[in-house]
Amino acid sequence: MKPLTLDAFITRFMLHQPEKPQQRPAGRQAAVLVPVVARDAPGLLLTRRSRELRKHAGQVAFPGGMQDNTDASLVATALREAQEEVGIDPGEVKVIGQLAPVTSSTGFRVTPVVGIISPQIALHINPDEVESAFEMPLEEALRLNRYASLEVRHAGLRHPVWLSVYQEYLVWGMTAGIIRSLSQQIAF
């Protein structure tokens, strides 16, 4: 199999876009940016959340958060949050689309927004929200066999939770599920 190039990733992603909802969904909305770093061998930018946060402290995540009333769209939410958390200027992101929304354990409907960023972008990490940022090779991230399923019980129901390890980082929960969905969507 040939290595995954940025052009091949974009082409496959664009050909397999999920259907867009006809109306704005009800409930609490959030969005995350899934930043693909434009290298010869593309990377996936991830963060480790601050250990001082009340929720999801120390977890690996994509930059993102709750939609504000001032956000024109969920894409705007993802871009604003990425700027607040890691200093990525919204004008420096080439948004190529969205993945199907997922529901978080806290009841938010989270829309993953996929965007391409330059490897030259200097990150400015907000220590109140993010402990560190790291890049995982996209080809490695999209290997389906790197994700294991663990079944957990929550509120009397069984839920599959995806997990994976990359270097010293445990990637699990919604973040692992989003990466796995991206891999399934582009059928890599």
Residue, then its C-alpha position, 0 to 999 in steps of 0.5 A: m500500500k502506498p503511503l497516505t499523502l495529503d492530496a490522497f487524504i483530501t480526495r478521499f475525505m471529500l468523496h465521502q462527506p456525511e449528509k448535512p442536516q436540513q435544520r439546526p439540531a436542538g440541544r447543546q452544541a459543541a465542535v472540535l477542530v480536527p487539524v491535519v498538518a500539511r506535511d509530505a506525510p501528514g500529521l494529526l494535531l492533538t492536545r493534552r488537556s490541562r490537569e487543572l481542569r474540572k472536566h476531562a483533565g489530562q485527557v488527549a483531545f482535539p481543540g474545541g468546546m461549546q458553541d457560543n451565541t456569537d458563533a455564526s456556525l459550528v465551524a466558527t465554534a471549532l475555529r474560535e476554540a482552536q485559537e483560544e486553546v492553541g493559538i491557531d488563527p482561523g484564517e490559517v485553517k483550510v476547512i475541508g468538511q465535517l464528520a457526522p456529529v457525536t454525542s458526548s458523555t455530558g450530553f453535548r452534540v459535538t461536530p468534528v470539523v476537519g481542517i488543514i493547517s500549515p506545519q509552520i504554524a507556531l502554536h501558542i498554548n493556553p496553559d489554563e486549558v491545554e498542557s501540551a500539543f503533539e502531532m501523530p502521523l495521520e497514516e498511523a492515526l487512521r489504522l483501524n487495528r490500532y483501536a480497541s473497544l472497551e465496553v463500559r456501563h453508564a446509567g444502566l446502559r452499555h457503551p463501547v469506548w475506543l482506546s489506543v496508545y501513541q507514544e506516552y499518550l492514551v487516546w480514548g473516548m470521543t477523541a479516539g472515536i472521532i479518529r476511528s470514524l475519520s478512518q472509516q469514512i475515508a476507508f484507509 
